[in-house]
Amino acid sequence: MPGPPNSIAVSRDSLTALAEQADTPAYDRDALRRSIIHIGVGGFHRAHLATYIDDLARQGETDWAIVGSGVLDGDRRMAEVLTAQDHLYTLISRSAASADLTVIGSIVDYVLAVDEPDALIERIADPDVQIVSLTITEGGYPVDDESGVFVPERSPTGGPFDLLVRGLDARRRGSGRPLTVMSCDNVMENGHIARTATNGQAARISQDLVAWIEGHVSFPSSMVDRITPATTPADVEWLERTRGVRDAWPVVAEPFRQWVVEDRFAGDRLPLERLDVIVTDDIAPYELTKLRLLNAGHSCLAYLAALEGHERVDEAMADPDLAPFVERLLRAEAAPTLPIATGIDIDEYISQLLARFANPGVGDQIARLCLDGSAKFPKFLLPTIRSRMQVEGPVDHAALALAGWCEYLRTAPSPAPDPLLDEACDHARRSADDPVTFLSFDAVFDNTLGPDSPFATPFVDALLSIRTRGVQSSLRRIAHETQE
């Protein structure tokens, strides 16, 4: 559908005209080596890794460009949009005061593997390819969370690891050149998990392939961070109406970005020294810092904010009771459990984090943060609670956050999607008669935090407080008790 008469559609031919509104790529995209295959091109990849590679190209580095790939039927629209726009798109970087536009040119091609699996396999086998990067989230790894063992049933034909391994097998039988498989998602120890998934899938083909992967493929872990809400029709309309730029699928993100990566590349090494990247031999402290502060902060805010009727994260952070709650949770309960992460000042990081949450330009949705509580809390929050209880430290804010989740599950007309939603809601409903019953939800709470654990007391107190006093009074009560 045509836009306003003066709007400009994003394309290769319109870059000169777009330069009046956005920072556009002046480099020759045809001269870039197609050295990265990325599986799982969504908003986050386009706001994160693709921007780093775009930075390299703007610095005159020609060895790195991205071929995107989708392995799910839901990736069809992304393929259509990127193809129609010559694989260009607009990054809208929003702060509280401004919105800056950048046209990103680092994605130079796209393979929809749903229709053309062989095309992706051939790309992975191409000797020019040095990195296969992944953004597939927790559910995409066919590895059991508890045992850490490969689960064949979760790696179907045509899935990401099936196609990756078939590509590696073709590479082994062809050039034999080494390759880096680099995960760029929120899964902790994602490199180790990707290696387990890849070797498990490879074993279904041959042990010779497993041995070749062990000797020729590296799996660096990375920690990635940039708040990137889902693009809405309002974002598309705003871009065209206010800036005259017509983009069927721009991506919106905060100005902040962070990437911490293990310096373990089997193929050609990315020139990380040219980028604002933290390179480390031990990524665990950085992963824990992000998971226990940013991710836990989001989840702990989400359900209490939803109960109070807030729809956006910045609106919730403007609440005079919720914002101090989040800050106390991070500083008093989460921060003391963290190891030292070289280059990160925890107090400064928390202050920066609170400002990021409060950024009205991003417009992040509370509903997005309410997704998948049963998968998030065991990774983001429960380790903090266990650590604090071992030293008899405070856990009241964490208990209130989990009580908020329980009450949300019990009372919300349409709770956000969750892999264990029915079971979670059932435990929440049963807690109406006996609050401690929620802690018998053993897919989330083990016996260290179950109904018979010491944690049951602060949890039940918090849940009864929400039900008798309401969220605001409960927040004020906990603030008063903290100050005493």
Summary of the structure (lengths in Angstrom):
residues: 484
radius of gyration: 23.3
end to end distance: 61.4
largest distance: 69.3
contacts: 1675
relative contact order: 0.09
helix: 50%
strand: 13%
